[in-house]
Amino acid sequence: MISLLEVADRAYTGPKASEKAWNLMLFRKIRELIERFQLGYSGSDRYFNVDDEEVDRFFEAGVALLSELGVYCFTTNRVIHFNVDEVLTAVRSAFEELVVGEGVDRRVIRKRRLEDTKLVNFHMGGHCPWPQEKASTIMAAFASVRRNDYIEGFNLTAIDGYELRGDAFAAYASRRTIEIMREAVGRGGRPGMAIALYPILTRAGCMLAPLDPANALRRSDGVLLSTQRDLKVEDNFIQTAIILERYGSFRLNGGTSSVIGGFCGPTEGAMLETIAKHLVGWICYRDHFSYGPNVQTQAELLSGRNPLLRVKKEDLPPNWVTYVIARAIQRNTNLIVFGAGFRGEPGVGGSGSVTSLLSLARNIVATTVLGSNVSGGFTPYHGEWLVQVSDATVKARVKGEEVKGIMERIDNVIQEKRLEEPMSTNRAFVGDRRMMAYRMDFDEYMKPLTALYDFERQKPKDSLVQNMGEASSILADLGIDVETAAS
């Protein structure tokens, strides 16, 4: 398998190209591959039960994209080339299982398969700019979720009374966030729990500053190293990956989403980019885990919204898009994936309403059956419930051909329930709520969450418990018995 040192060498010796030239080459190559491999929507009646031949064509086109075009290192302005054998050997050499954490909190993270009968791995955590004085309490609450296999970190906008300015403060803040997380997992009763650094600044010095088995990032912990849009990587992450490989920490790829209408062109082009970005994360950074596929429109990306995608004549069904990408990765590689990118209306009715919970459950059922692991949760109690929904799906032995009917029945209940909810509730923020924390006071960002969950006492509010009970009852009528799974 190609080494990270070889990847680094090619990042400095590969052919020179301007970023503008690369973008145009990417656009032309993807357009040519779509035609060559005859990629396109196969019909609305097959959007969760697609022929593997069709799935494999998308994967082969993704491999062709990497082997014929390569990857662009935007910090050296050079193209990193691979041949077909290097790509295929690398992705099939990825680990199907990885051990993280220490002691009683040691967990085995594993690759799942279609209609897998084993329970999912699960993770949750930060990914948000939190105040230093509140971070430990919030992270301790997330760490207390027993099925949480590892916990991801958070950002800081200020540290010890100073705003983050330049590498010196970013390196110190990176170190301090891991120290805070070590304290938090101890408070949550999980001292050996694996933690993952969420980058504050992507310079190698800042990324590597927390390495310290005694007080900060242990060898059983990890770091988020994401591929960039338009198949681009950066020298700082390659540097970081080389050191982390020697140190022993795991890595995860958060950059597996793509945008329709960018340099990758139409939906099929964005699908190809997403498939390729999963492979790039392993080849260039040795990312052991990947986030699931998420193909967005340009408008969704700019607005920060993640609305219910409706099938229009000119659009491809999002569930078909998600299935093809996730199945292509699952069927042709050993990569471990968290989440599958199925999308409903996660913000409808507010984070703790029955309709929001049902929308989340809808996506978890599909993700579990497809064979991905699970991540997320607005609050720790949300996380516990999502795992229970997934466990109930596994125990019910839900088959792929049954998922479409279950998703549609949940959607019908959501539409009926929305009419019963107050209008003010239905106008809750839809999309990535983390963006709110960058634009307003942190207490305003947290208000909807603290209305549902007491992070100090690590206890859900009665309204959330009641609504989860109602949502669980509705799911039980559909054959997903959450209460049985929880027991």
Steps between C-alpha positions, in 0.01 A plus 500: 500500500623849417664661804423843641861598433446419132182710503700787654775460240248521216346808662839670449610342171174456307417717200433865576151639438313811603187448707290648218650253252429213739137601541451499123674162464276357771186629328599357162609161640180450698286594201693246290469225765124548535464434127758218484350302790140591406418632846146614570183446697362150451136555594294610801387146584858390573640776721589275796542175315742588222674228299857446618615523138381861497666567836828352377498723191489805725788361706707418192442852373617636837817292477551622142464858623792452741720289273453716190487846658653467847469726804598866528721623786403864528788588736765389248294559182588155371299200383545170686456214252406139577457198276202263516686229692615749763146626556338155518776347714481788746124507554479122534781511757306725736423358844156340541540526879688745719544512879468841667505611862659345806412268787130434559421771244687317223271451198525315170373707205402282205381522143133409452330345199160504334232363737770434762370316807766645732427819692643831381794692633406850612673831564401856586665814630572865433577661161398838636669813645434461872610732783797362688321512837203293379671248274591242764143479634350459153757242389459303824130466427566364150771268637252352749305331217612140544469401133713798395812322369710814459438871540592780260626838614402864472632842397600792719478866397691614807739332742600613851357843427674548163347496154654244267747687280758312295680170539620550857151536646356233269765248605440574867121482454530166319692364795258644755190361327639147534594561863144620561364192325717272713351667807148473353507128422620441856207704634271296277625177657692402184869583569631262234254610232658584162488867407560668164651842434278737302746734322512864604768581240625246245870589521702188590646660811154575635369153412792324670523724809262278706710180467564394859398154630504615862297821483350559156468292179579134563596240242151354532342838412449659159500809276262630232680534163253592227536500122405830337250589230594423139739215591756719674734414784748708699862448592437577870258209530742267319770604749261441789394160364863384471570582866170359624565174315825464693337615825211252462191725514199436277375752245155579361390664177233767543529621141281254311224736382476658155308782337279474193568781257864557593797384295366145523193604304171307526384260770683203346822705507455586866442131567829413332684764703351366823607144421850621411528713817441194716793331324723809516454525877654155543770524231631848587429524875433139610157600635368184666140626524291710261181699535223377276424652158315829484429658160368857526384768263691829488205679658495261797871547556481881494192518724621242751161333467432131458133490396288209389597432141196447279523301182451735207510412134845654466640354828627158593343345815735560794448152641610342173805728496586406858449130446721479191792684664482318832454160340790563260734573793366217711511239222840586352715617792578416861433857619304549822218752450291694754164618368363453152366843413128418484317825555160603622413815695723484809391842625128478435300575813809580706773267624283321755162483325338174399533588130871578532561176687312300240699665221824407675373145555407471133859569401645271768288204382623543141862555611496187719354272232738631235791396719653819638581593857313783674600841633339815633240624745399852607532401867639191676143373543444535125813292446380224731166490322654489151705196601185334635321563170794345315511200735125449455547508122767230521287285731200535269714360214379776266593422139606743232182455299296590809675831570324707235159410643611577857648835398184597313276401794712707739481795258120469494484509880731802505271690264198417716676595824621832363141618476458439873813691608497875573602717207782655703641154561490407133707807417799368690841539340565243229857409412837500671434672833873520574526792260283699739769484768738694275246776441339558839544472873574142607214501750259575215639206306464271802153619605302244291729221625492596868120514468521128425794385711674600824871465421604568860284219642528287183124456493238554226204731554157343542377637166777318311437174684129527423554574130750216465245269657240605244745466211605156627137390513449609137813312393383189685183502289730487196692201638791695653464423873731749667393411855592136448836601355568729796436222749 
